[in-house]
Amino acid sequence: MLALVTAACASTSTLLTSDAYSLTVTDNPAKRRFDVVLQSHHDRALCVGAHDWPSSEGTLVVESPVVSLSTMDGLLAVKSSLLSVYCPGGCGRTRIEPGAALTGHFAYAAFGDAERIASDPSRRLQYTITPQVCRRHRR
């Protein structure tokens, strides 16, 4: 009986293949930011942690290793007023409907001096985000 339950749970995995979504990063020097688009290619809704997606101000709520900026001066971490955060029950998720896109941006200023970053021709955003299939809420 236990083997059947284990097998049933294993078949509900939410692991995604590399073709389930795509992330596009576009440098936008006129606006001093990097525009990001997470496009779903999946037939189910995808979710990303709210703490891993940029806020409307173009930064993260907490410092995170998922994003950094490569410059002539080295690798710059995203700056935040919070080093970490604990959210009982989770910090929330942003939902992407099947075939839809989630858009956002990272401001140059989130990594330091925006003008210095704008003048650096080697700047390159390094952003790794891994969406998951949204869990269905059980009643």
Residue pairs with C-beta under 8 A, 6 or more apart in sequence:
14 132
14 133
14 135
16 42
16 46
16 130
16 131
16 132
16 133
19 41
20 40
20 41
20 42
20 46
20 131
21 38
21 39
21 40
21 41
21 42
21 46
21 96
21 131
22 38
22 39
22 41
23 36
23 37
23 38
23 39
23 127
23 129
24 36
24 37
24 39
25 34
25 35
25 36
25 125
25 127
26 34
26 35
26 36
26 37
27 34
27 123
27 125
28 34
28 35
28 105
29 118
31 105
32 107
32 108
32 109
32 114
32 117
32 118
33 58
33 105
33 106
33 107
33 108
34 105
34 106
34 108
34 125
34 127
35 103
35 104
35 105
36 54
36 103
36 104
36 105
36 106
36 125
36 127
37 101
37 102
37 103
38 48
38 53
38 96
38 101
38 102
38 103
38 129
38 131
39 100
39 101
40 46
40 96
40 97
40 98
40 99
40 100
40 101
40 102
40 131
41 99
42 98
42 133
43 98
44 98
44 133
44 134
45 95
45 96
45 97
45 98
45 133
45 134
46 95
46 96
46 131
46 132
46 133
46 134
47 93
47 94
47 95
47 96
47 131
47 132
47 133
47 134
47 135
48 93
48 94
48 96
48 102
48 129
48 130
48 131
48 132
49 90
49 91
49 92
49 93
49 94
50 61
50 91
50 92
50 93
50 94
51 60
51 61
51 62
51 64
51 85
51 91
52 60
52 64
52 66
52 129
53 60
53 94
53 102
53 104
53 129
54 60
54 104
54 105
54 106
54 110
55 61
57 107
58 104
58 105
58 106
58 107
58 109
58 110
59 78
59 79
59 80
59 106
59 107
59 110
60 66
60 67
60 78
60 80
60 110
61 80
61 82
61 85
61 91
62 80
62 82
62 83
62 84
62 85
63 77
63 78
63 79
63 80
63 82
63 83
63 84
64 78
64 80
65 77
66 127
66 128
66 129
67 78
67 106
67 125
67 126
67 127
67 128
68 75
68 76
68 77
68 78
68 111
68 125
68 126
69 75
69 76
69 78
69 111
69 117
69 123
69 124
69 125
69 126
70 76
70 122
70 123
70 124
70 125
70 126
71 117
71 120
71 122
71 123
72 120
72 122
73 120
75 126
76 111
76 112
76 117
77 111
78 106
78 110
78 111
79 110
79 111
79 112
85 91
93 134
94 102
95 134
96 102
96 131
106 125
106 127
107 114
108 114
108 117
108 118
108 123
111 117
117 123
